Amino acid sequence: MSVETKDGAMEDFGIDLFAVDYDYFPTLDIDILQGRNFSTEYVTDTAAAVIVNEAMVERIGWDDPIGKKFRFPGDSIRTFRVVGIAKDYHHRSLYNPIEAILFFPSFDNQLALIKTSGNTQAAVKAINNVWDEVFPGVPFEYSFLDEEFMEQYESDRLRGRLFLGFAAMMILIACLGLLGLASFIAEQRTKEISIRKVLGANVKGLVTLLVKDFVWLVLLGAIPAFVAGYFLMNDWLQNFEYHININAIHFLIVLAIILMITIFTTGYHALRAASSNPAENLKYE
C-alpha cells in the first residue's frame, strides 16, 4: 500500500486492513482521538476516507495525520485520505505488539458484532428469531468475543493451574517434613531445653532457639530457588509483548509467606518442648 510520508512522498508499507461500518468504533467504545468517525453525512467516505490508529501515526512519523493520502495496490486512480485517528487497542493476543491498522468503510462484511448487556441468553434468542425471519433456512452461528479472546491464553491458564497444584503439593510435603524434623529435633534436645529452663530461660527464648535453625535453613534454600525462579519467570514473560517486570518486592512477599509457614509449622513442637516440665525430663538423670 502506498502511503504519504512526513515529507509528502509516497512510499510502500505493509499495513493491516480492516473493513468496518459506521458503527464499528462506537460499538467497541474505541475513541476517535483526532478527526472524526465515518459518517453517512459525507458521501465521499465510502470511496475516499480511511481511519488509522495511533500505531500507524507513530510508524509513519506523521506530525499532522489528518488529510494524509493512501493508495491501494493496483488502484492508481483513487486516493484515500485520513479523516480520523482511532485509539490503539489490542486486536490480537498480548503476545503480539499493537500493529499499524488502516480502517476503511465497507457494508459487505460477513460478520456482525452485537453489543449486549443484561440477560445475554434472552438477547441471543431475540437475535436468533430475527435471523430466522431474515435468513430462513440458514443456521444461526454466534460466539462471544470475550470467550474467543480468552481462548488465546488457555494454555497459560492450564499451565498456571498445573503450577499451582504442584506448588500446593510441594508446600504440603515440605510442611510434613518440617513437622517431622521439628518433632525429632525437639525430642533430641529435650534435656538441653530442660536444663536451660532450670537455669532461667523463658519459653519465648527457648522457642526462638529451636525455630531459628529452621529459619536459617529456609533462607539458605531460598537463595538458589529465587535465582532460578527469577530467570525462569523472566524468560516466560518475554513471550508477551506487554508484561509486568519482576522486582524484589515479589520475592520478599514470597519469602515472608514461606517464613510464616515455617514458623507456624515448627513452632508447635518448639512450644510444646519449651513448655514441658523439666523435672519430668530430668528425673532419671
C-alpha positions in Angstrom: 0.0 0.0 0.0 1.3 3.5 -0.9 1.4 6.0 2.0 2.1 9.7 2.1 5.1 10.1 4.4 6.0 13.1 6.6 7.9 14.8 3.7 5.0 14.3 1.2 6.5 11.4 -0.8 4.5 8.2 -1.4 6.2 5.1 -0.1 5.0 1.4 0.1 4.2 -0.1 3.6 2.8 -3.4 4.7 -0.4 -2.5 6.7 -3.2 -4.4 8.3 -6.5 -3.6 6.6 -9.9 -3.7 8.5 -13.2 -3.3 6.6 -15.7 -1.8 9.1 -19.0 0.0 9.0 -20.0 3.3 10.6 -21.0 1.8 13.9 -17.8 -0.2 14.5 -15.9 2.3 16.7 -19.0 3.3 18.9 -19.9 -0.3 19.4 -16.5 -1.2 20.7 -16.1 2.1 22.6 -13.0 2.9 20.7 -12.3 6.7 20.9 -11.5 8.8 17.9 -8.7 10.9 19.2 -8.4 13.2 16.3 -10.6 14.0 13.3 -13.9 12.1 13.0 -15.6 8.8 12.5 -17.0 7.6 9.2 -20.4 9.2 8.6 -23.3 9.0 6.2 -23.3 12.8 6.1 -20.1 12.6 3.9 -21.0 10.8 0.7 -17.3 10.6 -0.2 -16.5 8.4 2.9 -17.3 5.1 1.1 -14.8 5.8 -1.6 -12.2 8.2 -0.3 -11.9 8.1 3.5 -9.8 6.0 5.9 -9.2 6.0 9.6 -5.8 4.9 11.1 -4.7 4.0 14.6 -2.1 5.6 16.8 0.4 2.9 15.9 0.1 3.9 12.3 0.8 7.5 13.1 3.9 6.6 15.1 5.1 4.2 12.5 4.9 6.7 9.6 6.1 9.5 11.8 3.3 12.0 10.9 3.0 15.2 12.8 -0.4 16.1 11.4 -2.0 12.9 10.0 -5.4 14.3 9.1 -5.6 14.5 5.3 -2.6 12.2 4.6 -3.1 10.2 1.4 -3.3 6.4 0.8 -3.4 4.4 -2.4 -4.4 0.8 -2.5 -2.3 -1.6 -4.6 -3.5 -1.9 -8.2 -5.6 1.3 -7.9 -3.7 4.2 -9.2 -6.8 6.3 -9.8 -8.5 6.7 -6.4 -6.8 8.4 -3.5 -7.9 7.9 0.1 -7.4 10.4 2.8 -7.2 10.1 6.6 -10.2 11.5 8.3 -9.6 10.3 11.9 -7.2 8.7 14.3 -8.5 5.8 16.4 -7.1 4.9 19.8 -4.9 1.9 19.9 -6.5 -1.4 21.1 -5.4 -5.0 21.2 -6.9 -6.9 18.2 -4.5 -9.8 18.6 -3.1 -11.7 21.6 -1.0 -9.9 24.1 1.9 -12.0 22.8 2.0 -9.5 19.9 2.6 -5.7 19.7 -0.2 -3.4 18.5 0.2 -3.2 14.7 -0.5 -0.3 12.4 -4.1 -0.6 11.2 -6.0 1.1 8.4 -9.8 1.1 8.6 -11.9 1.7 5.5 -15.7 1.8 5.3 -17.5 -1.3 4.0 -21.0 -2.7 4.1 -20.1 -6.1 2.5 -18.9 -7.8 5.7 -20.0 -11.3 6.6 -19.7 -10.8 10.3 -21.9 -8.8 12.7 -20.7 -7.6 16.0 -23.5 -7.0 18.5 -23.0 -5.5 22.0 -25.5 -6.6 24.6 -26.0 -6.2 28.4 -28.2 -7.7 31.0 -29.8 -11.1 30.1 -27.4 -12.4 27.5 -29.4 -15.6 26.7 -32.5 -13.5 26.1 -30.6 -11.3 23.7 -29.2 -14.2 21.8 -32.7 -15.7 21.5 -34.1 -12.4 20.2 -31.3 -12.1 17.6 -31.9 -15.7 16.6 -35.6 -15.0 16.0 -34.8 -12.0 13.8 -32.2 -14.0 11.9 -34.6 -16.8 11.2 -37.1 -14.3 9.8 -34.5 -12.6 7.5 -32.5 -15.7 6.5 -34.8 -18.7 6.8 -33.1 -22.0 6.5 -29.6 -20.5 7.2 -28.2 -21.7 10.5 -27.6 -19.0 13.1 -24.0 -19.2 14.4 -22.5 -17.0 17.0 -19.7 -16.7 19.5 -18.8 -14.4 22.4 -15.8 -12.1 21.9 -14.6 -12.4 25.4 -14.5 -16.2 25.2 -12.6 -16.1 21.9 -10.2 -13.7 23.4 -9.6 -15.9 26.5 -9.1 -19.0 24.3 -5.8 -17.4 23.2 -4.5 -17.8 26.8 -6.0 -21.3 27.6 -2.5 -22.9 27.5 -1.3 -20.2 30.0 -4.3 -20.8 32.3 -3.7 -24.6 32.2 0.0 -24.1 32.9 -1.0 -21.8 35.8 -3.3 -24.4 37.3 -0.7 -27.1 37.0 2.0 -24.9 38.7 -0.5 -24.0 41.4 -1.3 -27.7 42.0 2.3 -28.8 42.1 3.2 -25.8 44.3 0.5 -26.7 46.8 1.6 -30.3 46.8 5.2 -29.4 47.4 4.3 -27.0 50.2 2.2 -29.7 51.9 5.1 -32.2 51.6 7.6 -29.6 52.9 5.3 -28.8 55.9 5.0 -32.5 56.7 8.8 -32.8 56.5 9.2 -29.8 58.7 6.8 -31.2 61.3 8.7 -34.5 61.4 12.1 -32.8 61.6 10.9 -30.4 64.3 9.4 -33.2 66.4 12.7 -35.2 66.0 14.9 -32.3 67.0 12.7 -31.2 69.9 12.9 -34.8 71.2 16.7 -34.9 70.8 17.1 -31.6 72.6 14.6 -32.2 75.4 17.2 -32.5 78.1 19.1 -29.4 76.8 15.8 -27.4 76.9 15.0 -28.6 80.4 18.5 -27.6 81.7 18.2 -24.2 80.1 14.8 -23.8 81.6 16.1 -24.7 85.1 18.8 -22.1 84.6 16.3 -19.4 84.0 15.5 -19.4 80.2 11.9 -18.4 79.4 9.6 -20.1 77.0 9.8 -17.4 74.3 13.6 -17.7 74.2 13.5 -21.5 74.0 11.0 -21.4 71.1 13.2 -18.9 69.3 16.2 -21.1 69.9 14.6 -24.1 68.2 12.8 -22.2 65.4 15.7 -20.1 64.2 17.7 -23.1 63.0 14.8 -23.9 60.6 14.6 -20.3 59.5 18.2 -20.2 58.6 17.8 -23.4 56.5 14.8 -21.9 54.7 16.7 -18.7 54.0 19.7 -20.7 52.7 17.4 -22.7 50.4 15.6 -19.6 49.2 18.6 -18.1 47.6 19.1 -20.6 44.7 15.3 -21.0 44.4 14.8 -17.3 43.9 17.6 -17.0 41.4 16.2 -19.9 39.3 12.6 -18.5 39.7 13.7 -15.1 38.5 15.3 -16.3 35.3 12.6 -18.8 34.5 9.7 -16.4 35.0 11.5 -13.5 33.3 12.2 -15.8 30.3 8.5 -16.8 30.2 7.3 -13.2 30.4 9.4 -12.3 27.4 6.9 -14.2 25.3 4.4 -11.4 25.9 4.9 -8.0 24.3 3.1 -6.4 27.2 4.0 -7.8 30.6 5.0 -6.9 34.2 8.5 -6.6 35.4 9.7 -8.9 38.1 11.3 -7.0 41.0 12.5 -7.7 44.6 9.1 -7.0 46.2 7.6 -10.2 44.7 10.3 -12.3 46.2 10.1 -10.6 49.5 6.4 -11.3 49.7 7.0 -15.0 48.8 9.8 -15.1 51.4 7.6 -13.7 54.1 4.9 -16.3 53.4 7.5 -19.1 53.5 8.9 -17.9 56.8 5.4 -17.7 58.3 4.7 -21.3 57.2 8.0 -22.4 58.6 7.4 -20.7 62.0 3.9 -21.9 62.4 4.8 -25.4 61.3 7.8 -25.8 63.6 6.5 -23.5 66.4 4.1 -26.1 67.7 6.7 -28.7 68.6 9.1 -26.0 69.8 6.4 -24.5 72.1 5.5 -28.0 73.4 9.1 -28.8 74.2 9.7 -25.5 75.8 6.5 -25.7 78.0 7.2 -29.2 79.3 8.1 -29.8 82.9 11.9 -30.0 83.3 11.5 -32.2 86.4 9.9 -34.9 84.3 12.6 -34.8 81.7 15.5 -34.8 84.1 14.2 -37.1 86.9 16.3 -40.1 85.6 19.5 -38.1 85.2 
